[in-house]
Amino acid sequence: MANKSKALLLVLLACLSAWALAGAEAPAGLPEEYAAYEYVCESDQYILYCYKPYLSVTLQHKETGRMIGCVPVPGEIKNPSQKDAQTYSGLMIQIQQGTASTNTKYIDPMRSSHTIAYTDLEDGFAADIRFTEYQISLRVEVRLVDDELRVRIPHESIREGLLDQRTEEEILADALREEAEGSEESGSEESGEAAAADASANSVNIRSVILLPTFGATRQDEHEGYMLIPDGNGALVRFRQRAERGDPDFTNTYIYGPDAGFTTPPARTKLWGDYETLTDTYSLTLPVFGMARTDDGMGYIAVVESGADRCSVDVNASGAERLDYNRICASFLLREYYRQNKTKIGMVERDRTHHDLEVRYCLLSGEDANYVGMARRYREYLLDNGEVIQADTSYATRVDFLGLEQENFLFATRGVVMTTADDIREISEDLRSAGVSTLFSLYKGWQSGGLYSVPVKGFSADGALGGNGSLAALIAEEAAKGHRIDLYTDALRLNAAKTAFTYDVAGMVTKADMTEENTKPVYGKFYYLLPELSAENIGSLAESLKAAGIRSMAVGGINERLFSWSKKDTYHTRREALDLYAGALSGVRERGMGLSMEAPLGYQLRYVDTYLNAPLDTSEYFVFDDEVPFLSIVFRGVLPVYGNYVNFEANKTEFFLQMVETGTYPSFYITQESTSALIYTNSNDLYSTRYSSFRDTIIEYDRALRALAEVTGGSGIADHEILGDLRRVTYENGAVVLVNYGAEAAEIDGITVEPMSYAWKAGDEP
Amino acid sequence: MRRSVCILLAALLLCVLLPGTALAKTPYKTYTVNGYGEVQETQTAYLAQKALSGFGEYAFDSPRDLFVTPDGTIYVTSRYKTSGRFSTSGACVLIGNAQGELLGTIGQGVLEDPTGVFVAGDGTVYVADLGARKIFVFNPDGTVKATYGRPDNPLYGDEKTRFEPTKVAVNEGGILFVVCNGNTNGIVEISPIDGGTFLGYFGTNFASTDFRTILYRAIMTKEQRAKSASNLPNSPANLDIDERGLICTVTQGDGPRTLKRLNIAGINLIEGSRVIENPADVATGNHDNIYVADTQGYIFEFNTEGELVFVFGGKGTDRMGLFTTITAIDVDGQDRLYVLDRDKARLQIFERTEFARQIHEALSLYSTGEYTQSKGPLEEVLEMNSMFDVANKAMGRALFQEGAYEEALAYARLAKDKQGYSDAFWELRNVWLKNNITGLIIGIAALAVAVIVFKRLNRKYRWTAKLSWIPQRLGRNRTLSNLHYAFYYMHHPIDGSYGIAREGRGNWIASTILLVIFLVEFLINKYLCGFLTKTVQDGRYEFLSDIGMVLAVAVGLTLCHYLVCTINDGEANIKRIYTYFCYSLTPYIVLMPVAFLLSHVLTLNEAFLITMVRVLIWGWIAVLAVLGIREVNNYTARETTKVILLTLFTVLIMALLIFILYVLWAQVFNFIGSIYGEAVYRIGK
């Protein structure tokens, strides 16, 4: 009680101080370029200032006096240009006028007529802004809580006064009618889009909102540092003036990947007209981004707390043909623009997103202002907020098995048995006898009909693999020996060849089918299941597994796609899919079952106890300067993290060293039978899986990485340094791992590390 | 406090070490080709490590060509822009290294539009300048050593034959090989003697004329022929020369002859390779391998025989390893690939992966005849990718050289390498024959003796006579009798036809049974014959289309022939026509099992025997069918010929009709699909 009273008193005092200081001159120590800024409030570590006309906020670190925030506004700018707005405004809103795809523009407090009313909050301020011309209003709340800046737009504050009130059908009908009239009158064809645009020329919809677009931005190479993008394991875009032209920015990259309900992948040039040569980029699985000035020790890791499912991370790397600032920000999508599938008429989503838009900037200073500090801070955030649950991180080598596949035969297909339940038992025994004491496995293709017999609604193992009894017995026996086997299910897809007529599939919002097609030999087309059915299938499978005494499972598919969809003229948002999937995963855990997922999305983390297929690299954009183990640092010591399959790596030595560097556990994809048996199946892209080929490698990797895991224990990574070709990784228990990727031996801390090798030093703590 | 210091010498130092790191999700897939010629995904072979937009302060602007010396010095012909306060621009050869440092420039103020560059072992730099229409030769210090313009020699061509050099390569003797814009005569060969002596044209391509072109040109008027594009050979797009003096060229539009490896006599040593649609450049590697870059962003690697080992890359603007328009490729002594993107003015450097290194090592050893040594790296490769058929094939051949024929046979089968399989099978069959020849002869002799003894005893005890009721009883069965008649028809087609026409031999059931037997044999032979004669892939079954095709031919031919006979005073009714067509298939039914068995025991050397049997079968069938038509319909030879031709024409017309109907129905289905789509939209999904 006493503490609470004290805290209340402090807050009151702070408020009074803020009130008194508001409107006064900038306090001493504030750099000159911030003279136009007003004091708002302060915490123990930071003082918040704001240039109210432009909603530009900045923070001063009390201890060092250093600033971090939006690009400083020199004062009121007369006739601001678009570039000025991009540089100085604290808020950018993209609006859509009518339905023509080109009829969009940004409005902001610098160039657009508006009214703005400020309200002081206990720990910040709220700005109610109304763009009079477009009749758009919203409230921006900015709070400074300890070393965090929290920025939020409550969804209920967003008002749009010039919305197009017509239904989708009316828009279409108008467009078609006007198109026809236009043709009659002019004798020339007028596009449906233009006609539709005429009918709704006065309507204004918000497309997207960018909050604090230049928060933390630095000009050209004035500072040393970088922006962090959670692409793959983590990518850095350094502050430098880029001379090369034509480097596209990393823009419009949606957190949790693109929305398949609106967009289809762009057409790509194919080799000899048939072969897809490009790989997909990684999706941003974590709703974070960061920025660090390493020369003066200021930075932040920003977490998109609300609205992440429709938010992109926009990056601008300073350079030729671009803005002169290095900036990174969250851009919230409120409405998607799409073309109706049949008529090709442009449409804007009728309804906007209905959840708060919120970003929490966790500020970093001193030695924490780097990617390691960002990762550690994000780890704290996840644990403190229950976004991820501490799991048992004991070492186990992951050996996944492929059970059954299908190949064409006569007029149907026939099973290709690759690994039976008995085979798994034999392989596991063999590995244990060779010293691989703990194993973790996914069993893929266990279900009746094999790997691509999806969806899976219950526990029904294929008879050729041993059937339910044999499989359940195997899982129970192996569990007793420290070998967890998770039965894998793809909860997203429905095999079109297995189900000719179904109403269980999700359609795109554009009315097109939501399908995945490939040129594989057996099954060429898959639909996406309705999210409610995906959730139902996960629940029913979990229930039947539990009834069979199986206590864990692996869920896939729903980690790859998150989409809006339409069904019977009803439009469902990505958020609804997210909630349904989250509910299903929560149900699995509530049944007391373990759950593993491959590269889970941010919202799925709280349900998993094992992180699979963690990327150790990035999507290799030109704009990236460095790759860092951001994701590895976040999850090391919190979840057991397994890498991608060793089988398919072309640079095995290097990949092994990456696992050593990041504390990642190894994964293998194994079959008892020869891989060549898969040549006429959909798994023909697996080119080497036979156990006899990989036995020695598994044992070798297990021996080396298990020894390392004993040294590092369940500790998190405390520090990670890049020293040329050498990496020094320090764990919280004091253990140090040194990895040398170079062609020459290197000496560090009195230890010589051979080329393409590693060494370690045990810590003080066990 | 326990504090221990442990140093682990990594247990996984499996191979030669790579400098630098390659930590990336590769933006492109890597493919190879399996023994069937199918494209198949494999491990990444090369990783893009670095992208350069210029050297030092010199930024590339529409770079055209590059040359990389074995030590990694890079020469780029390009327009350039310099950064800094007094920025300049121009065109020259920029010399730099993989770190992006500028080592020098050549030809500033001399070169107008340099499009090709070659650097000799002594550092002499040869530049093809399209703008100046000259070849410039520079000393290593950048001074002009010589220039070569249009040859005066009348053999070069008439005045219209311009000299527009785009690419240049030079052999050890200093002979220049120049690719000229629009010159279809071939590569211009110039000797440096006497200020540049024209030696002639080299590696001339040939114009190809297909049947369609011949047909078109036959029916064209003189004016139309004059207006149509002249059928000239394609000019090579680019060239490179390897350390043995062999010249590799790439030519757009030359189909499987896109890539050529020419000896000094101009003879192409590559039989044929995969088609590369838009080849930009070719580079010879360090392992008898050849790299070809396609302007679309694909990079191909071939082995010495022109077999595709890898293809990777693709079109893209934002990720490492992708290109907008490739204009040049080269390789250094460390097997790093340097690829120039003209549109993005960017040079990307690729590093080999462990996998590619193992492949190169294995193929190098194999191509130099070190078969035993090549097995180690090949095993490594196959452990990483057991379905890599280039390695399977090499492994099979290596094992064959060692005398391990059974294993060689297995690998050849896996690699779909028919020649390798045939060779190994030959050896194994020899061994088998050596081991079993005595037993075989004894067995045959015993069989012959047994037959003779049986015949003698049979004459004495008349065993078979006691069973004579069986054929008599069976003969009373009309269908069986008619089936048996097929064999008579086969040997006595004229009498047999008379039987069909006048004696009522043959019926629907027997004919259909023969057709079904034919079909079954056809399928068995197609899918289960020996590997060397098999025309379909393992595991691929197209029963439905096979059965459909046979039935369609049988029904179509019968119907069309019936229609034609009806209006040509033929005496056959549809039953008889069906009968003699089906009976004509008897040679296939009788002889194809022989061909089938032979396919399992013969090698490619004796495969002509199988071909002979097949020719015999189909020839016999044709004779039976023709005689059947003539005799059953009571036609003269002239009438028979006329009816056959008319039948074939009718079949053609019917096929055309079916095709038109199909197209019309497709339109109907398309219309229904549109209605459905609209309904889906209106009603909702």
Interface residues (C-beta under 8 A of the other chain):
Chain A: G232 A243 E244 R245 G246 D247 P248 R268 T269 L271 W272 D274 Y275 E276 T277 L278 T279 T281 Y282 Q340 N341 K342 E407 N408 F409 L410 F411 Y503 G507 K511 S566 K567 K568 D569 T570 P615 L616 D617 T618 S619 E620 Y621 F622 V623 E627 F648 E649 A650 N651 K652 T653 E654 F656 L657 Q658 S674 T675 S676 I679 Y680 N684 D685 Y687 S688 R690 S693 E700 Y701 R703 A704 A707 L708 V711 D725 Y741 G742 A743 I751 T752 V753 E754 P755 M756 S757 Y758 A759 W760 K761 A762 D764
Chain B: M1 R2 R3 S4 V5 C6 I7 L8 L9 A10 A11 L12 L13 L14 C15 L17 L18 P19 G20 T21 A22 L23 A24 K25 T26 P27 Y28 K29 Y31 V39 Q40 E41 T42 Q43 T44 A45 L47 A48 A51 S53 G54 A59 S83 V275 E277 Q296 G297 Y298 V311 F312 G313 G314 K315 G316 T317 D318 R319 M320 G321 L322 K344 A345 R346 T353 E354 F355 A356 E383 M384 N385 S386 M387 F388 L414 G539 R540 Y541 F543 L544 G677 E678 V680 Y681 G684 K685
